[in-house]
Amino acid sequence: MSLRTIPVNQLTHEEALLELKLLKEELSRSDIAYYQKDAPFLQDWEYDELKRRNDAIEKRFPDLILKDSPSFKVGASTAEGFSKVELKVPMLSLSNIFKKEDIIDFTERIRRYLNIPSSEELEFIAEPKIDGLSFSARYEKGHFVQGSTRGDGAIGEDITANLKTLADLPLLLKGSQIPDVIEIRGEVYMKKSDFFALNQIQEQEGKRLFANPRNAAAGSLRQLDPLITKKRKLSLFAYTYGEVSHISWTSQSEFLTLIKSWGVPVSLEIKACSTNTELMNYYTDMSEKRASLDYDIDGVVYKVNRLDYQKRLGFITRSPRWAIAHKFPAQQAQTRIKKIRIQVGRSGVLTPVADLEPINVGGVMVSHATLHNLDEIERKDIREGDTVIVQRAGDVIPQIVQVILDKRPQHTKPFEFPTTCPECGSLVEREPDEAAHYCTGGLFCPRQVVERLKHFVSKDALDIEGFGKKYIETFFEWGWLHSPIDIFYLKERHYQDLLKTDGWGIKSVSNLFDAIHKAQQSTPLDRFIFALGIRQIGQSSARLLAEQYQTIENLLEQVYKETAMEDLIHINSIGKQTAANIIYFFKEPHNKNLIQTLTQLIHIEPFKTKKQRTRLTGKTIVFTGSLETMTRSEAKSLALAAGAKVSGNVSSKTDFVICGKDAGSKEKLALKMNIPIISEKDFRNMLEII
């Protein structure tokens, strides 16, 4: 039985951990396809379905939340060729809802959080959710000075020159109450009429057709040559702001009215709603109007109108509490499976993939679909030659929903999962209580070696620009690369060889070795940890390890100590299994020698935190009793934002206990253990930045 078919409330602890890892990998691949490549190959709804399941599992098993969980991630890192822009106010994403009942849950949660009775009006602004590419336009003294994509939410791509070519974007804001600095944010899109006209031109010139307006808009805006962007008609709507020097508005509706007066385009479909019925009616109206609009929308967005309420509600990991997206349902299509093949990943996982007869699903051509694992194949009885229903979800690899048995050819046979690795011939094993099969070849398996090398030089790891996947493949085939160490001896050993190779000139060879040298001179600690490819360690968890240990020397010293396991599991979101994987990786002799050599070849920068410190930063605190000026949820959010760790129990690791009215046993235990007790007022004072 596939894990995906087990209801969340019936998952065991081990099953939940495994599925969270699998979901993380799927969602990560989808983000790269959507945000970096502008080539989503599944519909939004399936992505949302995977995200919902991930959230449900995390809610039931909070101790299993991965440090690089999709819940903490926004978008994907910047692509090669663009300068980076640091976003002082992160560009976050929205949580999604799908049913009428979800609207009620959303509004009631807000009322409970803010302690607003049902008799009191709570106004929302409802807006269409534009299906385009998010942007941020920075203005200083009213003049447009910089444009950026969302990127990973913290670092975006510099698209200043491209945004300047859009007729919709004012280069000078005109009007009153314009702040000295303001980042206006919204969505760049391509009108349906302009999309069809563009594809006609592409067809006449014998060029590739765009799959849908979203892809066309994203691909056009992220051109390295602004002249190409200028030739394609792009439009935009603004709906929020980032950094701002002075806020004169008190609500979302006031903000929209104000920027519209400055000459910034705002959707005409925005409406104020005060009841759940009005919100649902807006959703219904927009879904009916969707086809007649000259731009694509994939849902609607509800935002609390009052700005002071928004500030009190704050954020949960990557999403605001005060806004939510109500998504439209997805689409499906039928096609035939031509072949089922096995892919081997860098960790040795064997993943079955179905090669399909290409089919257009929701405007995107789909020719492959992940089958996840053997359990999934057996549960759905998927065979080569079957006609199947395929669906897309956001950025995730397309998925087969079901087999149409009436169309199954005669004499088909169930798929036989290989017992040996198709790449190296090593035995394939399936660990107890896991759905995945693994190649036991390790570094003997050429595919694992190649995939690990690709990971090592990738954008989010050592970020060796220009060292693409095809070069890794080629150099490995030529015998030039066997481990990451060989990368740093390429110039010494093969400079002349490369110059004699077709397709390589002095400039391209120099650029490659300059990029390698740049990585040698300075690589941040978190990127180095991520580059090592430790099992279960993604970008977020690598950053948490870097934040914990600060330097590579300290990390290596601590990870070999007897107390390493205990120290690791006390890092938020690092569980026993992940800690065990970390320790095993560093103690394995081959890895130990590899890391020792790499630390001599690369200058690994100590971790630099950008967090503003408060007197609570790094402290473990416990709340008890009833608070007067805020809800418990609000207090916990403020504490986490200030860098504190919030625990539910008093222990020897507790630094402070914040006591409200009617505090009980926790206060008594704190007194007994001589742990400082502070009031709600003291807590507020400690939140101030120092």
Legacy VTK file of the C-alpha trace (Angstrom):
# vtk DataFile Version 3.0
C-alpha trace
ASCII
DATASET POLYDATA
POINTS 690 float
0.000 0.000 0.000
1.272 3.496 -0.878
1.777 5.942 1.973
-0.206 8.524 -0.006
-3.332 6.382 0.289
-3.193 6.090 4.085
-5.350 8.687 5.893
-3.198 11.077 7.922
-4.892 10.055 11.169
-3.835 6.437 10.540
-0.164 7.058 9.735
2.418 5.646 12.110
5.281 7.807 13.341
7.697 6.116 10.928
5.311 6.351 7.964
4.734 10.044 8.627
8.470 10.796 8.696
9.060 8.963 5.427
6.189 10.684 3.672
7.292 14.133 4.848
10.665 13.458 3.229
9.061 12.290 -0.006
6.703 15.272 -0.086
9.588 17.651 0.536
11.493 16.275 -2.450
8.455 16.462 -4.744
7.556 20.006 -3.736
11.166 21.144 -4.055
11.412 19.821 -7.616
8.194 21.592 -8.455
9.419 24.940 -7.130
12.519 24.785 -9.301
10.441 23.984 -12.394
7.956 26.771 -11.709
10.100 29.624 -10.392
13.432 29.037 -12.132
12.562 27.329 -15.401
9.151 28.928 -16.045
8.080 25.455 -17.157
5.539 23.964 -14.743
4.497 20.509 -15.797
1.554 19.931 -13.432
-1.535 21.883 -12.505
-1.737 23.970 -9.359
-4.337 21.834 -7.660
-2.157 18.728 -7.374
0.675 20.803 -5.934
-1.836 22.191 -3.471
-3.002 18.665 -2.674
0.545 17.594 -1.817
1.051 20.752 0.229
-2.202 20.138 2.135
-1.130 16.615 2.987
2.279 17.852 4.108
0.627 20.436 6.372
-1.806 17.877 7.796
1.021 15.472 8.661
3.050 18.267 10.267
0.031 19.289 12.319
-0.437 15.749 13.635
3.298 15.092 14.110
4.894 18.472 15.010
8.017 16.699 16.292
8.706 15.417 12.773
8.706 18.786 10.971
11.787 18.832 8.750
14.131 21.785 8.976
13.834 22.249 5.227
10.102 21.617 5.225
8.068 23.085 2.330
6.211 25.006 5.066
9.294 27.174 5.541
10.059 27.728 1.878
8.945 30.364 -0.590
9.660 30.064 -4.316
13.112 28.957 -5.443
16.592 30.438 -5.596
17.604 32.821 -8.376
18.630 31.509 -11.786
22.002 31.995 -13.467
22.493 35.159 -15.496
20.643 37.567 -13.201
22.098 39.820 -10.530
20.715 39.181 -7.067
18.537 41.588 -5.122
18.244 41.282 -1.362
14.637 41.886 -0.347
14.612 43.718 2.973
10.982 42.712 3.470
10.573 39.079 2.343
8.121 38.286 -0.458
6.099 35.512 1.136
3.436 33.229 -0.277
-0.164 32.516 0.749
-1.750 29.484 2.342
-4.531 27.929 0.269
-8.112 26.860 0.892
-10.410 24.895 -1.389
-13.897 24.549 0.137
-16.663 26.776 1.474
-16.059 25.349 4.949
-12.444 26.553 4.733
-13.680 30.156 4.484
-15.505 29.761 7.784
-12.419 28.229 9.420
-10.270 31.090 8.116
-12.499 33.891 9.396
-13.164 32.176 12.733
-9.438 31.651 13.344
-8.876 35.360 12.821
-11.713 36.267 15.186
-10.317 33.958 17.865
-6.783 35.250 17.420
-7.868 38.902 17.671
-10.637 38.151 20.192
-13.283 39.750 17.937
-16.861 38.618 18.716
-19.108 37.427 15.896
-21.369 40.447 16.484
-18.552 42.820 15.477
-17.884 43.487 11.785
-14.660 42.130 10.291
-14.045 43.427 6.787
-12.035 41.676 4.087
-10.824 42.759 0.661
-11.357 40.089 -2.004
-9.075 40.180 -5.055
-8.541 37.921 -8.094
-5.417 35.743 -7.861
-3.499 36.619 -11.032
-1.624 33.709 -12.632
1.637 35.428 -13.576
5.070 36.222 -12.175
5.450 38.125 -8.900
7.482 41.330 -8.991
8.665 44.066 -6.646
9.229 47.624 -7.935
11.267 49.906 -5.681
10.677 53.665 -5.820
12.824 56.358 -4.188
11.482 59.917 -4.111
8.824 58.691 -6.537
11.357 57.448 -9.109
11.517 53.773 -10.104
15.034 52.561 -9.233
14.965 48.755 -9.052
12.845 45.750 -9.983
13.020 42.213 -8.652
11.368 38.817 -8.954
10.260 36.872 -5.878
13.204 34.453 -6.056
13.252 32.431 -2.843
11.435 35.170 -0.940
14.625 36.702 0.474
16.819 37.005 -2.641
15.272 37.878 -5.997
16.508 38.444 -9.537
17.269 41.963 -10.729
14.811 42.674 -13.579
15.039 46.476 -13.437
15.770 46.938 -17.141
13.004 44.526 -18.114
10.343 46.151 -15.939
11.179 49.527 -17.449
9.927 48.234 -20.812
6.390 47.648 -19.459
3.994 50.406 -20.421
1.888 49.671 -17.312
4.711 50.496 -14.874
5.059 54.213 -14.119
8.706 55.269 -13.955
7.651 58.279 -11.861
4.865 58.227 -9.288
2.687 61.334 -9.342
0.313 62.475 -6.632
0.239 63.007 -2.874
1.410 60.968 0.146
4.188 59.250 -1.807
6.738 57.821 0.677
10.440 58.530 0.178
10.929 54.768 -0.251
8.310 52.216 -1.236
8.401 48.790 -2.850
5.190 48.211 -4.782
4.520 44.541 -5.413
2.192 42.628 -7.639
1.981 40.294 -10.615
3.229 40.636 -14.186
0.977 38.787 -16.630
0.262 38.473 -20.331
-3.241 39.132 -21.591
-4.846 36.193 -23.367
-5.238 38.262 -26.533
-1.530 39.192 -26.490
-0.614 35.559 -25.779
-2.438 34.251 -28.842
-0.894 36.999 -30.980
2.595 36.128 -29.698
2.151 32.440 -30.468
1.040 33.316 -34.005
4.307 35.198 -34.498
6.297 32.338 -32.950
4.632 29.862 -35.313
5.258 32.046 -38.378
8.934 32.319 -37.447
9.215 28.579 -36.784
9.937 29.088 -33.091
8.715 27.168 -30.039
5.139 27.966 -28.983
4.426 28.987 -25.407
2.226 26.581 -23.447
0.125 29.218 -21.652
0.055 32.942 -20.796
1.798 32.418 -17.425
4.786 30.694 -19.040
4.893 33.340 -21.758
4.850 36.165 -19.204
7.508 34.603 -16.969
9.750 33.708 -19.885
9.395 37.179 -21.395
10.046 39.088 -18.171
13.094 36.990 -17.250
14.950 37.605 -20.498
18.610 38.584 -20.196
18.000 40.911 -23.144
15.426 43.625 -22.232
14.800 44.252 -25.939
13.105 40.855 -26.161
10.918 41.738 -23.178
10.025 45.031 -24.840
8.781 43.241 -27.988
6.306 41.177 -25.992
3.273 42.855 -24.514
3.264 42.389 -20.742
0.843 43.898 -18.228
0.759 44.125 -14.454
-1.464 44.562 -11.424
-0.197 45.731 -8.033
-1.733 44.531 -4.780
0.706 44.972 -1.869
3.950 46.593 -0.707
7.311 45.614 0.755
9.752 48.047 2.310
8.221 51.479 2.897
9.646 54.498 4.713
6.290 55.853 5.891
2.808 54.333 5.886
-0.038 56.827 5.633
-2.817 54.319 4.886
-4.736 52.336 7.486
-6.235 49.583 5.332
-5.717 47.455 2.239
-8.485 49.335 0.407
-6.861 52.710 1.199
-3.505 51.437 -0.085
-5.014 50.255 -3.367
-6.867 53.543 -3.865
-3.694 55.494 -3.135
-1.363 53.633 -5.523
-4.029 53.803 -8.210
-3.950 57.597 -7.834
-0.165 57.456 -8.363
-0.666 55.756 -11.723
-0.082 52.126 -10.698
-2.545 49.609 -12.242
-4.904 47.866 -9.814
-7.431 45.142 -10.633
-10.970 46.361 -11.275
-12.370 43.152 -9.768
-11.562 44.016 -6.132
-14.439 44.011 -3.661
-14.980 44.579 0.072
-16.732 41.710 1.900
-17.938 41.567 5.501
-19.491 38.101 5.797
-18.629 34.521 4.864
-21.534 34.528 2.428
-20.170 37.600 0.656
-16.734 35.972 0.389
-18.216 32.779 -1.060
-20.363 34.763 -3.491
-17.259 36.621 -4.674
-15.501 33.298 -5.302
-18.504 31.980 -7.245
-18.792 35.181 -9.300
-15.092 35.167 -10.194
-15.112 31.483 -11.146
-18.013 32.187 -13.530
-16.333 35.322 -14.887
-12.940 33.586 -15.206
-13.339 32.530 -18.847
-14.417 36.016 -19.987
-11.436 37.828 -18.399
-8.572 38.759 -20.706
-6.049 37.379 -18.198
-5.671 34.092 -16.349
-6.587 33.734 -12.689
-6.251 30.555 -10.628
-8.343 31.601 -7.649
-9.166 34.550 -5.425
-7.469 36.086 -2.379
-9.087 37.256 0.855
-7.245 39.835 2.993
-8.151 41.389 6.319
-8.725 45.025 5.403
-7.527 46.837 8.538
-3.763 47.321 8.674
-3.580 47.274 12.488
-5.288 43.870 12.452
-2.785 42.641 9.854
0.121 43.677 12.072
-1.349 41.915 15.102
-2.026 38.741 13.140
1.492 38.573 11.744
2.836 35.517 9.944
3.141 31.750 10.221
6.476 30.565 8.749
6.092 31.621 5.096
2.480 32.879 5.046
0.489 35.732 6.606
-2.345 34.868 8.987
-4.405 37.748 7.623
-4.626 36.587 3.994
-5.449 33.366 2.198
-5.892 32.131 -1.383
-9.092 30.310 -2.382
-7.989 28.169 -5.340
-10.008 26.982 -8.302
-10.160 23.222 -9.023
-7.711 21.493 -11.392
-7.804 19.769 -14.771
-7.045 16.271 -16.011
-6.356 14.540 -19.317
-6.080 11.023 -20.777
-2.995 9.565 -22.439
-1.100 6.276 -22.845
1.972 4.942 -21.031
4.657 4.047 -23.573
7.255 2.780 -21.110
8.066 2.601 -17.389
11.712 3.294 -16.589
13.795 3.647 -13.421
15.749 6.742 -12.407
18.542 6.571 -9.815
19.039 9.613 -7.593
22.138 10.817 -5.750
21.068 9.056 -2.536
20.520 5.800 -4.428
16.707 5.945 -4.446
15.145 4.181 -7.430
12.183 6.164 -8.746
9.884 4.705 -11.420
8.857 7.176 -14.139
6.203 6.697 -16.828
7.042 7.942 -20.325
3.757 9.129 -21.824
2.422 9.967 -25.227
2.637 13.791 -24.985
-0.645 15.376 -23.911
-1.718 18.964 -23.210
-2.934 19.229 -19.606
-4.235 22.656 -18.681
-2.089 24.355 -21.326
1.153 22.493 -20.550
2.559 19.589 -22.578
3.156 16.555 -20.357
5.296 13.615 -21.504
6.450 12.077 -18.199
4.827 11.257 -14.858
6.350 10.095 -11.594
5.091 6.776 -10.264
6.742 7.438 -6.868
7.519 3.862 -5.810
6.540 0.199 -6.187
3.646 0.526 -3.725
2.091 3.241 -5.877
2.414 1.116 -9.016
0.868 -1.925 -7.344
-1.942 0.029 -5.679
-3.052 1.551 -8.984
-2.049 -1.528 -11.019
-0.158 0.616 -13.529
1.251 -1.200 -16.572
3.053 -0.304 -19.766
0.504 0.294 -22.540
-2.243 1.432 -20.142
-4.448 4.415 -20.904
-4.369 6.626 -17.816
-5.769 9.845 -16.386
-2.984 12.357 -15.767
-3.241 15.483 -13.682
-0.918 18.358 -12.877
-0.500 20.163 -9.581
1.423 23.400 -9.475
5.093 22.598 -10.015
5.130 18.936 -9.087
6.020 16.199 -11.581
2.798 15.049 -13.300
0.977 12.256 -11.542
-1.174 9.395 -12.770
-4.551 9.465 -11.048
-5.933 6.156 -12.281
-5.835 3.515 -14.992
-8.767 3.227 -17.415
-9.118 -0.566 -17.293
-11.633 -0.708 -20.160
-8.868 0.499 -22.476
-6.159 -1.874 -21.226
-4.544 -3.895 -24.054
-4.649 -7.665 -23.830
-1.696 -9.644 -22.488
-0.236 -6.770 -20.466
1.812 -7.806 -17.447
2.306 -6.179 -14.038
5.476 -4.096 -13.829
8.416 -5.949 -12.317
10.553 -3.732 -10.118
14.259 -4.413 -10.732
16.223 -6.370 -8.133
19.496 -4.897 -9.381
20.404 -1.284 -10.153
19.939 -0.466 -13.873
23.000 1.801 -13.696
25.599 -0.363 -11.924
24.101 -3.812 -11.396
24.321 -3.639 -7.599
21.635 -5.255 -5.501
18.514 -3.216 -4.777
17.258 -3.189 -1.190
14.166 -1.864 0.508
14.669 -0.747 4.083
12.066 -1.854 6.644
9.054 0.470 6.921
10.168 2.490 3.886
8.456 2.742 0.511
11.653 3.503 -1.402
14.064 1.034 -2.954
17.793 1.822 -2.802
20.788 0.896 -4.915
23.434 -0.582 -2.580
26.268 0.429 -4.918
26.987 3.727 -3.176
29.915 5.516 -4.817
30.457 2.439 -6.984
27.241 3.398 -8.789
28.157 5.890 -11.547
24.721 7.512 -11.541
24.909 8.264 -7.817
28.393 9.744 -8.256
27.255 11.935 -11.150
24.126 13.133 -9.330
26.154 13.973 -6.220
28.633 15.951 -8.302
25.770 17.850 -9.949
24.385 18.625 -6.521
27.783 19.783 -5.232
28.200 22.476 -7.924
24.511 23.469 -8.069
23.101 26.945 -7.518
22.114 26.392 -3.892
25.334 24.555 -3.025
28.773 25.811 -4.159
27.083 27.832 -6.923
29.810 27.291 -9.548
28.325 29.335 -12.360
28.475 27.761 -15.792
29.282 24.277 -14.479
26.103 22.760 -15.870
24.842 19.206 -15.637
26.017 18.279 -19.121
29.610 19.241 -18.263
29.515 17.071 -15.139
28.241 14.179 -17.262
30.912 14.735 -19.926
33.856 15.188 -17.551
32.773 12.087 -15.630
32.648 10.049 -18.855
36.138 11.284 -19.780
37.448 10.178 -16.372
38.233 13.693 -15.198
35.794 13.698 -12.262
35.294 11.033 -9.614
34.704 13.125 -6.474
34.189 16.802 -5.592
37.925 17.093 -4.910
38.678 16.565 -8.611
36.768 19.757 -9.469
39.496 21.870 -7.882
42.284 20.099 -9.816
40.624 20.391 -13.224
42.633 23.457 -14.233
45.935 21.940 -13.148
45.280 18.614 -14.869
43.096 19.376 -17.900
43.398 23.052 -18.879
45.119 22.304 -22.189
42.869 19.300 -22.841
39.784 21.462 -22.499
41.166 24.149 -24.808
41.532 21.499 -27.514
37.922 20.341 -27.088
35.254 21.378 -29.602
32.936 24.015 -28.204
35.486 25.338 -25.721
37.492 28.506 -26.269
39.827 30.545 -24.110
36.954 32.655 -22.779
34.629 29.768 -21.856
37.484 27.794 -20.271
38.602 30.850 -18.300
35.038 31.552 -17.163
34.662 28.009 -15.832
37.914 28.046 -13.885
37.229 31.565 -12.593
33.891 30.324 -11.217
35.591 27.361 -9.544
38.227 29.684 -8.064
35.500 32.011 -6.794
33.848 29.121 -4.923
37.235 28.182 -3.461
37.844 31.685 -2.213
34.549 32.010 -0.373
31.714 29.572 0.246
29.231 30.216 3.100
29.069 27.469 5.720
25.387 26.660 5.119
25.974 26.213 1.375
28.951 23.945 2.046
26.908 21.746 4.388
24.110 21.539 1.818
26.629 20.715 -0.929
27.801 17.626 0.967
24.485 15.930 0.174
23.849 14.536 3.645
20.673 12.479 3.675
17.627 14.482 4.877
19.631 17.734 4.963
18.155 20.350 2.648
18.812 24.086 2.442
16.839 25.029 5.541
18.338 22.339 7.763
21.827 23.137 6.451
21.248 26.743 7.456
20.091 25.683 10.923
23.222 23.567 11.386
25.366 26.496 10.263
23.550 28.806 12.657
24.058 26.332 15.507
27.783 25.671 14.972
28.838 28.951 13.292
32.132 27.624 11.801
33.196 24.454 9.987
35.865 23.874 12.649
33.298 23.936 15.437
30.906 21.702 13.504
33.595 19.075 12.919
34.707 19.255 16.536
31.191 18.870 17.945
29.861 16.215 15.571
32.527 13.711 16.662
31.795 14.127 20.376
29.809 11.571 22.386
27.192 14.244 23.062
26.672 14.926 19.331
23.308 13.122 19.156
21.888 14.963 22.148
23.139 18.315 20.849
21.671 17.768 17.385
18.189 16.729 18.481
17.944 19.878 20.588
18.128 21.914 17.386
14.557 22.731 16.454
13.144 20.267 13.849
16.153 17.897 13.906
14.786 14.474 14.858
16.670 11.375 15.954
16.801 9.857 12.479
18.134 13.047 10.897
20.689 13.430 13.699
21.765 9.836 13.179
22.208 10.466 9.439
24.382 13.518 10.162
26.613 11.654 12.594
26.910 8.632 10.314
27.850 10.841 7.359
30.666 12.627 9.178
32.039 9.452 10.786
32.062 7.392 7.578
35.804 7.131 6.667
35.408 8.082 2.993
33.337 11.166 3.873
35.706 12.067 6.692
38.670 12.108 4.315
36.655 13.986 1.690
35.654 16.753 4.102
39.182 17.034 5.495
40.532 17.632 1.978
37.718 20.004 0.955
38.257 22.204 4.003
41.869 22.651 2.842
40.811 23.496 -0.710
37.894 25.825 0.086
37.692 28.867 2.343
34.447 28.196 4.193
32.981 31.412 5.562
31.623 31.399 9.141
27.866 31.720 9.353
26.614 35.292 9.480
23.157 35.798 10.914
21.078 38.750 9.754
18.588 38.466 12.575
18.132 41.451 14.836
18.867 40.479 18.383
16.567 40.942 21.364
17.002 39.919 24.977
15.021 36.798 24.087
17.226 35.728 21.178
18.435 32.183 21.781
16.451 31.820 25.007
14.013 29.004 25.763
10.775 30.296 27.262
7.523 28.842 28.570
4.132 30.583 28.772
1.666 29.842 31.546
-1.581 31.457 32.671
-3.883 33.881 30.800
-2.347 36.912 29.082
-4.217 40.224 29.147
-2.953 42.251 26.177
-2.595 39.474 23.603
-3.637 35.928 22.883
-1.289 33.014 23.571
-0.859 32.436 19.820
0.087 36.067 19.269
2.601 35.975 22.138
4.196 32.793 20.830
4.546 34.287 17.354
6.211 37.408 18.749
8.611 35.289 20.779
9.619 33.156 17.814
10.107 36.257 15.664
12.406 37.640 18.386
14.620 34.559 18.121
13.349 32.692 21.183
12.487 29.005 21.444
9.036 28.354 22.901
8.575 25.172 24.891
5.447 23.697 26.399
7.206 22.309 29.467
9.456 23.706 32.176
12.851 21.981 32.343
16.467 22.641 33.216
16.876 24.165 29.722
14.170 26.803 30.350
15.536 30.361 30.633
12.313 32.232 31.477
8.717 31.463 32.397
6.209 34.157 31.374
3.313 34.094 33.817
-0.136 35.515 33.214
-3.205 35.344 35.420
-4.097 32.052 37.103
-0.703 30.485 36.424
-0.590 26.935 37.710
1.867 24.099 38.112
4.413 25.504 35.642
4.906 28.590 37.796
5.347 26.419 40.900
7.856 24.208 39.132
9.792 27.274 37.914
9.976 28.612 41.476
11.154 25.234 42.718
13.873 25.097 40.019
14.900 28.772 40.529
14.011 29.648 36.939
13.341 33.396 36.432
9.645 34.305 36.232
8.689 37.404 34.260
5.427 39.253 33.715
3.621 39.959 30.470
4.899 43.541 30.629
8.479 42.343 31.095
8.008 40.015 28.137
6.931 42.913 25.914
9.972 44.934 26.985
12.288 42.062 26.171
10.954 41.980 22.594
12.664 45.296 21.838
15.643 45.050 19.488
19.027 45.483 21.182
LINES 1 691
690 0 1 2 3 4 5 6 7 8 9 10 11 12 13 14 15 16 17 18 19 20 21 22 23 24 25 26 27 28 29 30 31 32 33 34 35 36 37 38 39 40 41 42 43 44 45 46 47 48 49 50 51 52 53 54 55 56 57 58 59 60 61 62 63 64 65 66 67 68 69 70 71 72 73 74 75 76 77 78 79 80 81 82 83 84 85 86 87 88 89 90 91 92 93 94 95 96 97 98 99 100 101 102 103 104 105 106 107 108 109 110 111 112 113 114 115 116 117 118 119 120 121 122 123 124 125 126 127 128 129 130 131 132 133 134 135 136 137 138 139 140 141 142 143 144 145 146 147 148 149 150 151 152 153 154 155 156 157 158 159 160 161 162 163 164 165 166 167 168 169 170 171 172 173 174 175 176 177 178 179 180 181 182 183 184 185 186 187 188 189 190 191 192 193 194 195 196 197 198 199 200 201 202 203 204 205 206 207 208 209 210 211 212 213 214 215 216 217 218 219 220 221 222 223 224 225 226 227 228 229 230 231 232 233 234 235 236 237 238 239 240 241 242 243 244 245 246 247 248 249 250 251 252 253 254 255 256 257 258 259 260 261 262 263 264 265 266 267 268 269 270 271 272 273 274 275 276 277 278 279 280 281 282 283 284 285 286 287 288 289 290 291 292 293 294 295 296 297 298 299 300 301 302 303 304 305 306 307 308 309 310 311 312 313 314 315 316 317 318 319 320 321 322 323 324 325 326 327 328 329 330 331 332 333 334 335 336 337 338 339 340 341 342 343 344 345 346 347 348 349 350 351 352 353 354 355 356 357 358 359 360 361 362 363 364 365 366 367 368 369 370 371 372 373 374 375 376 377 378 379 380 381 382 383 384 385 386 387 388 389 390 391 392 393 394 395 396 397 398 399 400 401 402 403 404 405 406 407 408 409 410 411 412 413 414 415 416 417 418 419 420 421 422 423 424 425 426 427 428 429 430 431 432 433 434 435 436 437 438 439 440 441 442 443 444 445 446 447 448 449 450 451 452 453 454 455 456 457 458 459 460 461 462 463 464 465 466 467 468 469 470 471 472 473 474 475 476 477 478 479 480 481 482 483 484 485 486 487 488 489 490 491 492 493 494 495 496 497 498 499 500 501 502 503 504 505 506 507 508 509 510 511 512 513 514 515 516 517 518 519 520 521 522 523 524 525 526 527 528 529 530 531 532 533 534 535 536 537 538 539 540 541 542 543 544 545 546 547 548 549 550 551 552 553 554 555 556 557 558 559 560 561 562 563 564 565 566 567 568 569 570 571 572 573 574 575 576 577 578 579 580 581 582 583 584 585 586 587 588 589 590 591 592 593 594 595 596 597 598 599 600 601 602 603 604 605 606 607 608 609 610 611 612 613 614 615 616 617 618 619 620 621 622 623 624 625 626 627 628 629 630 631 632 633 634 635 636 637 638 639 640 641 642 643 644 645 646 647 648 649 650 651 652 653 654 655 656 657 658 659 660 661 662 663 664 665 666 667 668 669 670 671 672 673 674 675 676 677 678 679 680 681 682 683 684 685 686 687 688 689
